[in-house]
Amino acid sequence: MPAFQQGDIVVVPFPYVDHATRQRRPALVLSTPDLEIRHGILWVAMITSAENAAWPSDVAIKDHAAAGLPAASVIRCAKIATIDAHDAVRIGATTKRTLTEVVRKTARQLGIRAG
């Protein structure tokens, strides 16, 4: 049985592209439970502070407290990673509406027509 659902907000060791370290930070689970069941991994999108400079594909989290986050945050659709599911800890979830927007923007970044 999977521990995570698409739309969950988790804390994971997120990799950085500009240096060889990982930092534990929040992320949104993009993958369906099937990926975790079959391979033990999650596809996640980085969550960062809303105070950081905005990127065109960012999606605001409307109610950060309900999502389990300590401050106003955005989902950075351009920064996705593959994470071992055992390294993730669930802290909350996003709304269906926000998840739909993130999936749409991520698909656009990948050149995939969603729908």
C-alpha positions as CSV (number, residue, x, y, z in Angstrom):
1,M,0.0,0.0,0.0
2,P,1.4,3.4,-1.0
3,A,2.2,5.9,1.8
4,F,1.7,8.9,-0.5
5,Q,-0.9,10.3,-2.8
6,Q,-0.6,12.8,-5.7
7,G,-1.0,16.2,-4.1
8,D,0.6,15.4,-0.8
9,I,3.1,17.9,0.5
10,V,6.2,16.1,1.9
11,V,9.6,17.0,3.3
12,V,12.4,15.4,1.3
13,P,16.1,15.7,0.6
14,F,15.8,17.8,-2.5
15,P,18.8,17.8,-4.9
16,Y,20.2,21.1,-6.2
17,V,21.5,21.6,-9.8
18,D,24.0,24.2,-8.9
19,H,25.9,22.3,-6.2
20,A,26.3,18.7,-5.1
21,T,24.2,18.8,-1.9
22,R,20.7,18.0,-0.9
23,Q,18.7,20.0,1.5
24,R,15.6,18.8,3.4
25,R,12.8,21.0,2.1
26,P,9.1,20.8,1.2
27,A,7.9,19.4,-2.1
28,L,4.7,18.5,-3.8
29,V,4.1,14.8,-4.8
30,L,3.4,14.8,-8.6
31,S,3.4,11.1,-9.2
32,T,0.5,8.7,-8.7
33,P,0.7,5.9,-6.1
34,D,1.5,3.4,-8.8
35,L,5.1,4.8,-9.1
36,E,5.7,4.3,-5.4
37,I,4.2,0.8,-5.4
38,R,6.2,-0.4,-8.4
39,H,9.5,1.4,-7.9
40,G,9.6,2.9,-4.4
41,I,10.1,6.4,-5.8
42,L,8.2,9.7,-6.0
43,W,8.3,12.5,-8.5
44,V,8.1,15.8,-6.7
45,A,8.1,19.5,-7.4
46,M,10.1,21.9,-5.2
47,I,8.3,24.2,-2.8
48,T,10.0,27.5,-2.0
49,S,9.3,30.7,-0.1
50,A,6.9,33.1,-1.8
51,E,9.5,35.8,-1.0
52,N,11.9,34.4,-3.6
53,A,12.0,35.9,-7.1
54,A,9.1,34.5,-9.0
55,W,9.5,32.1,-12.0
56,P,6.9,32.1,-14.8
57,S,5.7,28.6,-13.9
58,D,5.4,29.1,-10.1
59,V,2.0,28.2,-8.6
60,A,1.0,29.9,-5.3
61,I,-0.2,27.9,-2.4
62,K,-3.3,29.8,-1.2
63,D,-3.4,28.5,2.3
64,H,0.1,27.6,3.5
65,A,-1.0,26.7,7.0
66,A,-3.6,24.2,5.8
67,A,-0.9,22.7,3.5
68,G,1.4,22.2,6.5
69,L,3.8,24.9,5.6
70,P,5.1,27.6,8.0
71,A,5.1,30.5,5.6
72,A,3.6,31.7,2.3
73,S,5.0,29.4,-0.4
74,V,5.0,28.6,-4.1
75,I,5.4,25.3,-6.0
76,R,8.2,25.7,-8.5
77,C,7.0,23.6,-11.4
78,A,10.3,23.9,-13.3
79,K,12.2,22.1,-10.5
80,I,11.2,18.5,-10.3
81,A,13.1,15.6,-8.8
82,T,12.9,11.8,-8.3
83,I,13.1,10.9,-4.6
84,D,13.2,7.6,-2.7
85,A,9.8,7.3,-1.1
86,H,11.4,6.1,2.2
87,D,13.1,9.6,2.5
88,A,9.8,11.5,2.4
89,V,7.7,12.6,5.4
90,R,4.1,13.8,4.7
91,I,3.3,17.2,6.3
92,G,0.1,18.2,4.5
93,A,-1.6,18.3,1.1
94,T,-2.6,20.9,-1.5
95,T,-6.0,21.5,-3.0
96,K,-7.2,19.7,-6.1
97,R,-7.4,23.0,-7.9
98,T,-3.7,23.8,-7.1
99,L,-2.6,20.3,-8.1
100,T,-4.4,20.6,-11.4
101,E,-2.6,23.9,-12.2
102,V,0.7,22.4,-11.2
103,V,0.2,19.3,-13.4
104,R,-0.8,21.5,-16.3
105,K,2.2,23.8,-16.0
106,T,4.6,20.9,-15.4
107,A,3.3,19.1,-18.5
108,R,3.8,22.4,-20.5
109,Q,7.4,22.5,-19.3
110,L,7.8,18.9,-20.5
111,G,6.2,19.7,-23.9
112,I,3.3,17.3,-23.1
113,R,-0.3,18.1,-24.0
114,A,-2.3,17.4,-20.9
115,G,-5.9,16.5,-21.2
